[in-house]
Amino acid sequence: MKQSAFAIVGIAVRTTNQDGRAQKDIGALWERFFRENVAGRIAERQSPGIYCVYTDYDSDFQGPYTTLLGYRVTSLDNIPEGLTGKMIPAYSYRLFVTKGKIPEALVATWMKIWQTCGDRAYVADFDIYGPDDGDPQAATVETYVSVKLTVD
């Protein structure tokens, strides 16, 4: 499915999936997100869902990449001090839906993606946590994985 380009503002970390580092780094990013009230600092939110974007891949899922945790916004014109903004390009994505206990169910989804999604483009991938997913025992998370364009 095609997704339009969009802007995201939030906090970011450079990480890798090697040696469990991403789980630690992204877990710490979520803690910081709530501790620093990032949601309250972003005025131009376009949607209520929290986005966790994976981008700026050095190679593939085994190499370094950037994780940006924040909100979709109307523009990158007014990025609050201490936050990061990024334009996510329009691209083709494959959708995976996770239902269950977070983070365990989402980790299982990403393991499946790593094992079965051989046409990944590594442009940008993202998870969307809806505004009603406050129960980590029974959340629904949409994961969009950029895939290589094919000619029909």
Phi, psi and omega in degrees: 000144178276141174237138176288160175295149176209160179257145178227141176230136179179213179243152187225159174215144173267130186212185176208156177278357180291138174056029178071012184297320183298319179301318179291312183295316182287325174300316178294326178296317177298317178300314180296321180306313181281320181299320182268007180048053180302321180304318181289347182264352183252105186276331188262039180296135181266336179211157184280345183287146175274132178255134172243105187256136177246121188206182180053045179294135173287326181211276180222199184293348179269347181261176178296149177205169179253136172250128179240123182249118182182215185231148171290135184231166182287330179199170177257018183289329185232074179275120180300149180303135178088355178252167182240143176239148181209138173267125178263123186287157172297138183196176174267136183228152170253136183261132172238136179245127179252132175230129178142202183283128180256133016266353187304313182295323180289322175300318179297321178297314180294325176298317178298316179300313181300324184275331190241345186262082184279354182255026180295143181262340181057038174274301175196139175233153180204149173255141175241121177260114182292162182295342181262013182264039180287345179265102182294350178277339184213057182267160171238123182235131175264130178244125179250124183245123179292134182235153181299140179288139177243150179265125179275000000 
